């Protein structure tokens, strides 16, 4: 193989790099940010797409986040690539926080946190039997209902921040390209005038 190491990394080093990349997580965040800013679409389309990805990441439907994000982005006239990139909001570091907060908010909305609170969940038994009817009421329903206000608030914040960033980036890029075009035109005119 062309880019293979001469001496493969030991297993412990490969495991460490898998869970904590050598270049850190910030490199991935910078990459996603640059990919979003460089999309060739209107600021609304990019911001709506990213917001759709964030909304889908709040839902408890693992494995369907990208499909859900694409559907939401299509409905709100968002950029589909931005929607797929927006699903990066839900990742192994944020999923425990997302799941816990959506479940807690859902329990509060469903008013299950009072004195008549239900018995503790036996998640091992529920997941072992994998019967969605038994899993719906105690887990999925509160998570889905709790995701609605959290997704709405985060989508509004993300939409605003993304719209502002993309608009500013596109304005700066257009002005930079216009300056370069004027410089090339001036150089071309100087070259023809000297002949």
C-alpha positions as CSV (number, residue, x, y, z in Angstrom):
1,X,0.0,0.0,0.0
2,X,1.2,3.5,-0.8
3,X,0.9,5.3,2.5
4,X,1.3,2.4,4.9
5,X,3.7,2.7,7.8
6,X,6.9,0.7,7.7
7,X,6.4,-0.4,11.3
8,X,2.8,-0.7,12.2
9,X,1.7,1.0,15.4
10,X,1.2,-1.3,18.4
11,X,-2.4,-2.2,19.3
12,X,-2.4,0.0,22.4
13,X,-1.3,3.0,20.4
14,X,-4.0,2.4,17.7
15,X,-6.7,2.1,20.5
16,X,-5.5,5.3,22.1
17,X,-5.6,7.1,18.7
18,X,-9.1,5.7,18.1
19,X,-10.5,7.1,21.3
20,X,-8.4,10.2,21.5
21,X,-6.9,11.3,18.2
22,X,-3.3,12.5,18.1
23,X,-4.3,15.8,16.5
24,X,-7.2,16.2,18.9
25,X,-10.9,16.8,18.4
26,X,-10.5,20.4,17.4
27,X,-9.1,19.5,14.1
28,X,-12.3,17.7,13.2
29,X,-14.4,20.6,14.4
30,X,-12.3,23.0,12.3
31,X,-12.8,20.8,9.3
32,X,-16.6,20.6,9.7
33,X,-16.7,24.4,10.2
34,X,-14.7,25.1,7.0
35,X,-16.8,22.6,5.0
36,X,-19.9,24.4,6.1
37,X,-18.6,27.9,5.4
38,X,-17.3,26.9,1.9
39,X,-20.6,25.5,0.7
40,X,-21.9,27.3,-2.4
41,X,-25.4,28.1,-1.3
42,X,-27.3,31.0,0.2
43,X,-26.7,31.7,3.8
44,X,-30.3,30.7,4.6
45,X,-29.9,27.4,2.8
46,X,-26.7,26.5,4.7
47,X,-28.0,27.7,8.0
48,X,-31.3,25.8,7.6
49,X,-29.5,22.7,6.6
50,X,-27.2,22.8,9.6
51,X,-30.2,23.5,11.9
52,X,-32.0,20.5,10.3
53,X,-29.0,18.3,11.2
54,X,-28.9,19.6,14.7
55,X,-32.7,19.0,15.1
56,X,-32.3,15.4,13.9
57,X,-29.4,14.8,16.3
58,X,-31.7,15.5,19.3
59,X,-34.1,12.6,18.3
60,X,-33.6,9.2,19.8
61,X,-33.7,7.5,16.4
62,X,-30.1,6.3,16.1
63,X,-29.1,5.4,12.6
64,X,-31.8,7.6,11.1
65,X,-30.3,11.0,11.9
66,X,-28.9,11.7,8.4
67,X,-32.1,10.6,6.7
68,X,-34.2,12.7,9.1
69,X,-31.9,15.7,8.6
70,X,-32.2,15.4,4.8
71,X,-36.0,15.2,5.1
72,X,-36.2,18.3,7.4
73,X,-33.7,20.2,5.2
74,X,-35.8,19.5,2.1
75,X,-38.9,20.8,3.8
76,X,-37.3,24.0,5.0
77,X,-35.3,24.6,1.7
78,X,-32.0,23.9,3.4
79,X,-28.8,22.6,1.9
80,X,-28.6,18.8,2.0
81,X,-24.9,18.7,2.4
82,X,-25.1,21.2,5.3
83,X,-27.8,19.0,6.9
84,X,-25.5,16.0,6.7
85,X,-22.7,18.0,8.3
86,X,-25.0,19.3,10.9
87,X,-25.6,15.8,12.2
88,X,-22.1,16.0,13.6
89,X,-23.7,17.8,16.5
90,X,-24.6,14.3,17.7
91,X,-21.5,12.3,18.3
92,X,-20.2,9.9,20.9
93,X,-19.1,12.8,23.2
94,X,-22.5,14.6,23.1
95,X,-24.9,11.6,22.9
96,X,-24.9,10.9,26.6
97,X,-25.7,14.5,27.4
98,X,-28.4,14.6,24.7
99,X,-30.1,11.4,25.8
100,X,-30.0,12.4,29.5
101,X,-31.3,15.9,28.9
102,X,-34.1,14.8,26.5
103,X,-35.2,12.1,28.8
104,X,-35.3,14.4,31.9
105,X,-37.1,17.2,30.0
106,X,-39.6,14.6,28.6
107,X,-40.3,13.3,32.1
108,X,-40.9,16.8,33.3
109,X,-43.3,17.6,30.4
110,X,-45.1,14.3,30.9
111,X,-45.3,15.1,34.6
112,X,-43.7,11.9,35.7
113,X,-41.3,13.5,38.2
114,X,-43.8,13.9,41.0
115,X,-44.4,11.7,44.0
116,X,-46.2,9.1,41.8
117,X,-43.0,8.6,39.9
118,X,-42.7,5.2,38.2
119,X,-40.5,2.4,39.4
120,X,-36.9,2.4,38.2
121,X,-36.3,1.2,34.7
122,X,-34.5,-2.1,34.1
123,X,-32.9,-1.1,30.8
124,X,-31.0,-4.3,30.6
125,X,-34.2,-6.3,30.5
126,X,-35.8,-3.9,28.1
127,X,-32.9,-3.9,25.7
128,X,-32.4,-7.6,26.0
129,X,-35.9,-8.4,24.9
130,X,-35.9,-5.5,22.4
131,X,-39.6,-5.2,22.3
132,X,-40.3,-1.7,21.1
133,X,-43.7,-1.6,22.7
134,X,-42.2,-2.0,26.1
135,X,-39.4,0.4,25.3
136,X,-41.7,3.1,23.9
137,X,-43.5,4.2,27.0
138,X,-40.7,4.4,29.6
139,X,-37.8,5.5,27.3
140,X,-38.5,6.6,23.8
141,X,-41.7,8.6,24.4
142,X,-40.1,10.9,27.0
143,X,-36.9,11.3,24.9
144,X,-38.9,12.2,21.8
145,X,-41.1,14.7,23.7
146,X,-38.2,16.1,25.5
147,X,-36.3,16.5,22.3
148,X,-38.8,19.0,20.9
149,X,-38.1,22.1,23.0
150,X,-34.4,21.4,23.2
151,X,-34.2,20.9,19.4
152,X,-36.2,24.1,18.8
153,X,-34.0,26.2,21.0
154,X,-30.7,24.8,19.7
155,X,-31.9,25.1,16.1
156,X,-32.8,28.8,16.5
157,X,-29.4,29.5,18.0
158,X,-27.5,27.4,15.5
159,X,-29.4,28.9,12.6
160,X,-28.6,32.4,13.7
161,X,-24.9,31.7,14.3
162,X,-24.5,29.8,11.0
163,X,-26.4,32.4,9.0
164,X,-24.2,35.2,10.4
165,X,-21.0,33.2,9.9
166,X,-21.8,32.1,6.3
167,X,-23.0,35.5,5.3
168,X,-19.8,37.2,6.6
169,X,-17.6,34.6,5.0
170,X,-19.3,35.0,1.6
171,X,-19.1,38.8,1.8
172,X,-15.4,38.6,2.6
173,X,-14.8,36.0,-0.1
174,X,-16.6,38.1,-2.8
175,X,-14.7,41.2,-1.9
176,X,-11.4,39.3,-1.9
177,X,-12.2,37.8,-5.3
178,X,-13.2,41.2,-6.7
179,X,-9.9,42.7,-5.5
180,X,-8.0,39.9,-7.2
181,X,-10.0,40.3,-10.4
182,X,-9.3,44.1,-10.4
183,X,-5.6,43.4,-9.9
184,X,-5.5,40.9,-12.7
185,X,-7.3,43.3,-15.0
186,X,-4.9,46.1,-14.1
187,X,-1.9,43.8,-14.8
188,X,-3.4,42.8,-18.1
189,X,-4.1,46.4,-19.1
190,X,-0.6,47.4,-18.1
191,X,0.9,44.6,-20.1
192,X,-1.1,45.6,-23.3
193,X,-0.3,49.3,-22.8
194,X,3.4,48.7,-22.6
195,X,3.3,46.8,-25.9
